[in-house]
Amino acid sequence: MSVEVIRNNEILEVTINRPKANAIDAPTSREMSSIFESFMHDEKLRVAILTGAGSKFFSAGWDLGAASEGEAFESDYGVGGFGGICELKFRPKPIIAAVNGMAVGGGFEIALAADLIVAAEHAEFFLPEATLGLIADNATIRLPRVLPANIAREMLISGRRMSAAEAQSWGVVNEVATADDLLAAARRLAERICQSAPLSVTAVLDLMRSLENVATSDAMNILRNNSSYRSAIDSLDAQEGAKAYAEKRKPNWQGR
């Protein structure tokens, strides 16, 4: 199998396993799209963790071997786009990228498309596309949203590498862990998210995407009329959260 999946209570763990560099061809991407689309619709799952097999590569991105055999740059990568999440439209639940090694090209784009990133100390992020006569299209959109323009521009046009520590200093990475502790750190983060109300998590993710390019003067009006926001604040879970706090106990979330 190119992609391994483990269900751990409310957490789905997805591992790209394509030796030697976890590069992704179109069939693997379609497989990942199917996995993440199912995850988003599975009421029993709350958070997904995406990582790579081994310790050298998270993912080397697009499989240039497949490309040399005729796979087109704009192939059918599935409903979620490249890597299953770069263009996935229905995303009510968070995905954590556990970057276990080099995130190269499309591998970096997949990490950027995740909601949160935990990286191993030795992980590196870089985009070699321009040096190969290509364009890191998804990163051209996403990278300037998380990095200062000059830093993003340098990475996109020169292929320069960024360490996990530097990525954390810019806020691209949430946490840096030792290689041995990487998955445990990602699981701890996922478990903390699972302690929050499901509808609240969905509403925050939806609102952040909806308000990304909206002026502050218009944002509150859009927020108050957002369906995810209304579902969360009018829910039974909102009542349960207040009640559990008053009773000094852990809330029993129902997702409604």
Residue pairs with C-beta under 8 A, 6 or more apart in sequence:
1 17
2 16
2 17
2 18
2 27
2 28
2 31
3 14
3 15
3 16
3 17
3 28
3 31
3 32
3 35
4 14
4 15
4 17
4 53
5 12
5 13
5 14
5 15
5 35
6 12
6 13
6 15
7 13
7 45
8 187
10 44
10 45
10 46
10 47
10 194
11 45
11 46
11 47
11 48
11 49
11 187
11 190
11 191
11 194
12 39
12 42
12 45
12 47
12 48
12 49
13 48
13 49
13 51
13 183
14 32
14 35
14 36
14 48
14 49
14 50
14 51
15 50
15 51
15 52
15 53
16 22
16 24
16 28
16 32
16 50
16 51
16 52
16 53
16 58
16 59
17 52
17 53
18 24
18 28
18 53
18 63
19 53
19 54
20 56
20 57
21 56
21 57
21 59
21 60
21 104
22 52
22 53
22 54
22 57
22 58
22 59
22 60
22 107
23 59
23 60
23 61
23 62
23 63
23 64
23 65
23 66
24 32
24 59
24 61
24 62
24 63
24 82
24 83
24 106
24 107
25 62
25 63
25 65
25 66
25 71
26 66
26 71
26 75
26 76
26 77
28 63
29 75
29 77
29 78
29 80
29 81
29 82
29 83
29 84
30 76
30 77
30 78
31 78
31 84
32 78
32 80
32 83
32 84
32 85
33 77
33 78
33 79
33 80
33 81
33 84
33 88
34 78
34 84
35 84
36 48
36 80
36 84
36 85
36 88
36 95
37 79
37 80
37 84
37 88
37 90
39 45
39 48
39 93
40 88
40 90
40 91
40 92
40 93
41 90
43 255
45 93
46 93
46 190
46 193
46 194
46 198
46 201
47 93
47 94
47 95
47 96
47 190
47 193
47 194
48 93
48 94
48 95
48 96
49 95
49 96
49 97
49 98
49 183
49 186
49 187
49 190
50 85
50 95
50 96
50 97
50 98
50 110
50 114
51 58
51 97
51 98
51 99
51 100
51 182
51 183
51 186
52 58
52 59
52 99
52 100
52 101
52 107
54 100
54 101
55 100
55 101
55 120
55 122
55 179
56 101
56 102
57 100
57 101
57 102
57 104
57 107
58 97
58 99
58 100
58 101
58 102
58 103
58 107
58 111
58 123
59 83
59 103
59 104
59 106
59 107
59 110
60 102
60 104
60 105
60 107
61 104
61 105
61 106
61 107
61 108
61 109
61 110
62 73
62 82
62 105
62 106
63 71
67 73
73 134
77 83
77 84
77 86
78 84
79 88
80 86
80 87
80 88
81 87
81 88
81 138
82 106
82 109
82 110
82 138
83 106
83 107
83 109
83 110
83 113
84 110
85 91
85 95
85 110
85 113
85 114
86 109
86 110
86 113
86 138
87 138
88 113
91 205
91 209
92 202
92 205
92 206
92 228
93 201
93 202
93 205
94 115
94 116
94 193
94 201
94 205
95 113
95 114
95 115
95 116
96 114
96 115
96 116
96 117
96 118
96 186
96 189
96 190
97 103
97 110
97 111
97 114
97 116
97 117
97 118
98 118
98 119
98 182
98 183
98 185
98 186
99 111
99 117
99 118
99 119
99 120
99 123
99 125
99 164
99 173
99 182
100 120
100 123
100 179
100 182
101 120
101 122
101 123
101 124
102 123
102 124
102 125
102 126
103 110
103 111
103 123
103 124
103 125
103 126
104 126
104 127
104 128
105 126
105 127
105 128
105 129
105 136
106 136
106 138
108 125
108 126
108 127
108 136
108 139
109 136
109 138
109 139
109 142
111 117
111 125
112 138
112 139
112 142
112 143
112 146
112 172
113 138
113 142
115 205
116 174
116 189
117 167
117 172
117 173
117 174
118 173
118 174
118 175
118 176
118 177
118 182
118 185
118 186
118 189
119 164
119 167
119 168
119 173
119 175
119 176
119 177
119 182
120 164
120 176
120 177
120 178
120 179
120 182
121 164
121 165
121 176
121 177
121 178
121 179
122 164
122 179
123 163
123 164
123 167
124 161
124 162
124 163
124 164
125 155
125 161
125 162
125 164
125 167
125 172
126 155
126 159
126 160
126 161
126 162
127 136
127 139
127 143
127 155
127 156
127 159
128 159
129 135
129 136
129 156
129 159
130 136
130 156
130 157
130 158
130 159
131 158
131 159
136 143
136 156
139 155
139 156
140 156
143 152
143 155
143 156
144 152
144 153
145 212
146 152
146 170
146 171
146 172
147 155
147 170
147 172
148 170
151 170
154 160
155 162
162 172
164 173
164 176
165 176
167 173
168 174
168 175
168 176
174 189
175 185
175 189
177 184
177 185
193 201
195 250
197 232
197 235
197 237
197 238
197 240
197 241
197 251
197 253
197 255
198 237
198 253
198 255
199 228
199 231
199 232
199 235
199 237
199 238
199 255
199 256
200 232
200 237
202 228
202 231
202 232
203 226
203 228
203 229
203 231
203 232
203 233
206 226
206 228
206 229
207 223
207 226
207 228
207 229
210 222
210 226
211 219
211 222
211 223
214 222
223 229
232 238
235 256
236 254
236 256
237 251
237 253
237 254
237 255
237 256
240 251
240 252
240 253
240 254
241 251
243 251
244 250
244 251
244 252
245 251
